[in-house]
Amino acid sequence: MFKAFTLGIEEEYMVIDPTTRELRSHEQKIVEQAHKVISDQVKAEFHQAVVEVGTRICADIHEARADVALLRRTIAQIAGDLGFHIGASGTHPFSKWEKQLITDHPRYFEIVNEMQDAARSNLIFGLHVHVGMENREMAIHIANSVRYFLPHIFALSTNSPFWEGRNTGFKSFRTKVFDKFPRTGIPDYFASIEEYDNYIKLLVKTNCIDNAKKVWWDLRVHPFFNTVEFRICDVPLTLDDTIMIAGLFQAVCAKIYKLRMQNLNFIIYNRALINENKWRASRYGIDGNLIDFGKEIEVNTRSLIFELLDFIDDVVDDLGSRDVIAATTRLMETGTGADKQLQVFADTNDLVAVTDFIHDQFLRGC
């Protein structure tokens, strides 16, 4: 029933100077060496201190886990051999974007020319999860419905409390940095795939964008692949956290699909309401309250996440992801990446120690 729900995972890693712990340009050496081992699964990113990796199309969550583990080990080994450290956090604790070099590529120069400091300051690291769909019509239906759950899962991924040497007070400041870009955030509801395609055509026709990949929403029907792409999350500290989050996104899609096959629908909520929950998740992570729109009351975020786990419980065995999803409960006990970074800072009052912790966690579970 759920064979169409394949997985693809993309992660963005920071390249760290092992002496200063600042972000450091690797002059594409890591990418060049990695191409010899993992081919097109690694690429350069906008800033030269970033490396992006992507899995192949994975049949299930365990195949995805093996692929992400291989990618993390490969990049860490190559970086180490070249004299760099690697870490996974939504933002670097103290490096300043003003000092970072832009990758020499016409696409990136075009983005800088259009968006200026909004682009130059976009020194952030995200996780993208692609969930396969049987067709684009089903993709837009599922995308409309799963928007409601974006803040719940995003809260679990929060991993960027520091920015340019400051404790921002947010569990995910990465999202605040990215808000400066156009066409970001929670997407609108689209009544059909034709309405979505017409929206994209209008943006292209009026020179807002030159292709659909410049729509950077937290969730989008991918313009080229039969996938729903989740883009809201910070890159997690560890492999386990990444796979847990990917498993949750896959399971929510499968559950909405199962309801559709039973001629049932999940309630569609207004974008403005979902944005309220996204803001709360970025500020407080799993330690605050979200709005239960059905009951019209504030509810402890952990309670709503437990409700999400109950909601997807009847599909996780068919997906083979029960063991992966179980990590959600453990994370709510031990804290998110942001909680752990903040604890290290509370213990040491040292952002270098926080950066070392990020590096030390990178291969955990791999």
Sequence and secondary structure as in RCSB ss.txt:
>XXXX:A:sequence
MFKAFTLGIEEEYMVIDPTTRELRSHEQKIVEQAHKVISDQVKAEFHQAVVEVGTRICADIHEARADVALLRRTI
AQIAGDLGFHIGASGTHPFSKWEKQLITDHPRYFEIVNEMQDAARSNLIFGLHVHVGMENREMAIHIANSVRYFL
PHIFALSTNSPFWEGRNTGFKSFRTKVFDKFPRTGIPDYFASIEEYDNYIKLLVKTNCIDNAKKVWWDLRVHPFF
NTVEFRICDVPLTLDDTIMIAGLFQAVCAKIYKLRMQNLNFIIYNRALINENKWRASRYGIDGNLIDFGKEIEVN
TRSLIFELLDFIDDVVDDLGSRDVIAATTRLMETGTGADKQLQVFADTNDLVAVTDFIHDQFLRGC
>XXXX:A:secstr
  TT  EEEEEEEEEE TTT  B   TTHHHHHHHHHHGGGEEE SBTTEEEEE   BSSHHHHHHHHHHHHHHH
HHHHHHTT EEE  SS SS  GGG  B S HHHHHHHHHHTHHHHT    EEEEEEE S HHHHHHHHHHHGGGH
HHHHHHH  B EETTEE S SB HHHHHTTSSSEES    SSHHHHHHHHHHHHHTTS SSGGG EESEEE SSS
SEEEEEEEE  SSHHHHHHHHHHHHHHHHHHHHHHHTT       HHHHHHHHHHHHHHTTSSEEEETTTTEEEE
HHHHHHHHHHHHHHHHHHHT HHHHTHHHHHHHH  HHHHHHHHHHHH  HHHHHHHHHHHTTTT 
